[in-house]
């Protein structure tokens, strides 16, 4: 799969991506919102969360509803500070959980965006494509919803946007409709959201 952030119509595209889930309560709520808005997103799954509380069922639901599933390591450690064996373990432990939901090539997003030559070599070795974000919502930093305006400003300044959010914060789920509405309806009327 070659990820392109454009459309056949020449419209700019906004790709919503969510890191660190699944969360047993919040991710299903997020999936309900995306379903009602007819939006597909990317979910970069954290292995420890997928393994907890039968949360793999949530990953399966996201996959079955047409969302793209990617690997975000097992423990969310900074890969640049790990040995090559530790990097491999972080990737493979999560892959073992989500293997049947991965695309070809498999998609990966390193915690903190931290990569180096060793990380990139291991990703290549395992058949992963690194998917960086171009818009950081900072939803983890602002629990009051001000991240929405910050995100819209970044989206408006770009041709195409890969928006980084998290499905592990209640404020993200609660304020997501405030982000979707202007993209779909009026502020950014030359965009398509996918």
PETA-V758482 format. One record per backbone hydrogen bond with DSSP energy under -0.5 kcal/mol. CO is the residue of the C=O (numbers start at 1). NH is the residue of the N-H. Records with the same first field share a line. If there is no record, write none. Layout:
CO=NH  NH
//
This chain:
1=3
4=6
5=13
7=10
11=7
12=192
13=15  161
14=16  194
15=163
16=42
17=165
18=44
19=167
21=46
23=27  28
25=29
26=30
27=31
28=32
29=33
30=34
31=35
32=36
33=37
34=38  39
35=38
41=68
42=18  44
43=45  70
44=20
45=47  72
46=49  50
47=51
48=52
50=56
51=54
52=55
54=57
55=58  59
56=60
57=61
58=62
59=63
60=64
61=65
62=67
63=66
68=43
69=103
70=45
71=109
73=47
74=48
77=79
78=81
79=82
83=87
84=88
85=89
86=90
87=91
88=92
89=93
90=94
91=95
92=96
93=97
94=97  98
95=99
98=101
99=102
101=69
106=129
107=71
108=131
110=113
111=114
113=115
116=120
117=121
118=122
119=123
120=124
121=125
122=126
123=127  128
124=127
127=106
129=108
130=132
135=137  164
138=141  142
141=143
142=145
145=148
146=150
147=151
148=152
149=153
150=154
151=155
152=156
153=157
155=158
161=15  163
162=134  135
163=17  165
164=137
165=19
166=169
169=172  173
170=174
171=175
172=176
175=178  179
176=179  180
177=181
178=182
179=183
180=184
181=185
182=186  188
186=189
188=191
190=12
192=14
194=40
//
